[in-house]
């Protein structure tokens, strides 16, 4: 069992903890389970806007549709209709354990109660303590409505169970990016290429990075036929290779392995083409198991 230490994520606060961080760019991915469960659900904070002197954030991806939300310093989460300026309470995060309150979280739920302020959340990303669990008793719809929601401070909504005509439907957090940092992620195998700009001056330096992430129980072992671990190539609009990073380099002819248990990065710099135009840079590992990624960029006129 893994337990999240909230103090490691954020300093203690004198008021209600932030159970729904609303910074633009925050994103949560949920695994969906149930009789007719479909694809994973992606929720993100798309933009912010000042309405009546307060900052509201546009949250997209929840089944209720786009929501403009504001969380006050005392833990009151408010939704607003920007056209009519009508406000309603979405959640009272500071409510006492056992306390109830009115909510507009869904059309089928008008009341909520705090079941626990120190619950344990079992998720695809691990098991975490210190969670806030909210129950939704007595739904007003016969075969629809929320049953419960679970929030982690400084992370957000991590679990939700709903009732449907086909039976229970659950969402469980599998990935969270909050404040520009990936703070939670289920075990995964991923590969990415990053460059530092979308447009470069002719012959300017391109700073490129390859990242492989393997967080499974067993480390990912990659085999290499030489001392070379990666390579990069730049191609023009016609698909012609105009640059290869390894073309002027020598590598020892020795077999090797890399055991990835977490993340591994390789970073280099190389020149952009001289001629203006549209290009792609491709980066890959030279391992027996192929890992490859491509990113587009342009070279501007002088």
N, C-alpha and C positions, 0 to 999 in steps of 0.2 A: 504494500500500500504506500502510495506517495502522498504526502501532505504539503499543501501550499503554505509557505510562510508569507503572510500578507505584508509583514514589516519589510521584507526584502524587496517588495515592489514599490512601496510608497511610504513616506513618513506618516506617523499617526496623525489623525485629525481630531480637532476638538468637537466637531459636529458629526452628523451622520456620515458614514462612509459612502464613498461614491460607488453605488451599485449599478450604475449605467453610464459609463464614461462616454461623453457625447462630443469628443474632439473629431473634427473633420478628418476622414481617412481611416478611422477605426473600422475594423471589419471582423465579423464572426462567421464561422462556417459550422453548420449543424448537420449531424447524421440524423436521418429521419427513419423511424421504425413504426410498424403498424401493418394492418392487413393490406392496405393499399398505399403503403409508403412509396414515395417517388424519389426524385433526385435529392442530393443534399441541398440545404437551404443556406443561402448567403445573405447576410444582413450587413449593411454598411451605413456609416454616417456620410452622406453625400455632400452636404453644404450647411452653412449656418446663416442666420439672418436675424437682425435686431427687430423685434416686434414689440411695440409699446415699451421700449426702453430695456428689454431683456433679450438675451441671446437664446434663440431657438435653433435646434439642429434638425435637419431633415434626415430621418431614418428610413431607409428603403429595405425591402426584403421580407418583412414580417407579414404573416398572412392577413393582418388587418389592413394592409396597404400602406402607402407612404404616410409617415407621421411626423409632425413638427413637435419636438419635445424639448422641455426645459427642466433642469433639475435644480431646485433651490438649495441654499446652504443648509437647510434643515431636513433635507432628504425627501422633499415633496417633488414627485415627477409629474409634470403638467403637460398635456397635449393642447394644441391650439389649432383652430381653423383660421389660417391667415386672411381669408376673405371676409369672414364675419367677426373675427376676433373672439369667437366663443372658446372658452377654456373649460377643461374638465380634468379631473384627477385621474392619472394613470396608475400611480402607486404612491404609497406613503412608506418609504423605506425606514423611517425612524419610529414607526409604530411599535409599541411594546409587544413582546411575545404574548400571544393569546388575544391581542387586540384586533378589532375589526374596523373597517372603513369602507366608504362608498368608492366605487371605481367605475371608470368607463373603458377599461382595458379592451373589452369586446362587447358587441351588442347583446351577447347572451350572458354576460356576467356583470352584476351591479354591486356586488359586495365581495370583499376579500378579507382574509384573516391571516395574521402572522403565525404560522405553525411552529417555526423554530428560528432563532437567531444564531444558532450554532449547529446547523445541520451538516451532514456529510454528503457530498455530491460524488457519485460514481459516474465517471464520464469516459469516453474513448481516450481522452488525454491523460487519464489517471484518476485517483481518488483524492479529494480535497476536503478539508474541514473548514469550519468557520463560515459556512454558507447561510444565507437568509432564504428560508423556504416560506412561500406564500401559498395558501390554499384558497380555492374559489368554490365555496359551498353554494348549494341551491341555485344552479344555473336557471335562467328564465326560458331557455330553449330546451325542447324535449330531447333532442339527439345531437346537441352541439354545445360547445363552450369549453372554457378552460377548467382543468382539475387542479393543477398546481404549477408553480414556477419557482425556480431556484436561481439565486444570484450570488456571485462571488464579489466581494469588495475589490474595486479597482480593475475588475475584469468585465463584469456585466452579466447578462442573462446566460446561464450555462445549461439549463434544462427546463423543458416545458412539456407538460402532458395535457392533451386535449381529448374531449369526447367527440366522436362522430357517429354517424349512422352505421358506419362499418366497424366501429369499435375504437379503442384507444389509439391515439397517434402521439408519438413522442419525438421531441427534438433534443439532441444531446450534443454539447459543444465538442467539436473535433479540432478546431483551430481558432486562435484569437490573435489579432494584431491590434494593439492598443498603444496610442502615443507614438506610432512609428516603429514599434518594436514587437516582434513575435514573442508573445509571453506564454502561450500555450500551444502545443501541437501534438496530435496523436502520432504514434510511431509511423514513420514514412520513409520513402526512398525518393529523393528529388535531385534534379540537376539543373543548374541555371548558368547563363552567361549574362554579365553586366558590363556595360560600357558607361563612361562618365558623362556623355553628351549625346544629343540627337543630331547635332550639326557641328562640323569642324572646318577650320580654315585649311587650305591646301597644305599638306605635309605636317600639320599639327599633330601633337602626340595624342594617341588614343590610349586611355588607361582602361584595361580590360581585366575582368576577374571571372574565373570559373569557380563555381561552388557546388559541391556535392554534399548532400545531407542524408545520412542513413541512421535512423534512430530506432531500428528494430532491436529485438532482444539479442540477436546474434549479430556481431559486426559484419559489415560488408567487406569482403576481401577481393581486391582487384589485382590481376596479374598483368605484368608488363614484360615485353620481350627485349627491352633495352632500358637505359637510364632516362629516356624521355618519358614524361608523364602526360603531356598535353600538347596541343598545337592550335594555331589560329590561321584562318585564311580570309582574305577580303576578296569579294567578287563584285563585278559591276552589273549594270542592268541586263547585259547580254549573258550573264552567267559565267563570264570569263574570270579566272583567278588572276588577280593583279598583285597579290602579295601573299606570301606564306611565311609565317613567323619562324619556322624551323629551317628555312632554306639555307641560311648561312651559319648553322650551328652544328656542332658535333656532340654526340651522346655516347657514353660508354656502352659497349655491347655486352651488358650483363642483365640477366633475368632479375626481376624484382617484384615485390608485392606491396600493396598498401592496404592496411586494415582501417576501415572507416567506422568509427563508433561515435557518432555525433556529426560534426561538420569538418570539411577540409576545403581550403581555398588555395587557388593558385592565381597570382596577379602579375601582369607584365604590362609594358608600354610598347607601342609600335607606331610608326608614322601613318597618318591618313594619306590617301592618294593625292597626287598633285592636281589631277583633272577634276573640275567641278562635276557633280552628278549625284545619282542615287546609288548606294552600295549596301551590301550586307556583309557583316562579319560573322564568321562561323567559328565556334570553339568546340573542341572535343578532347576527350581523354583518349590516350593511345593504348588503353587497356584492351584485353581480349574481349571483355564485355563492353559494347559500345555505349558511350554517353556523349550526346551531341546537342548543341543549341545554336540558334541563329538570331541576330538582332540587326535591324535596319538602321542606317544613318545616311546623312547627306554630307557632301563637301560643297561649301559655298563658293560663290565667285570671289575673286580677290577684291 
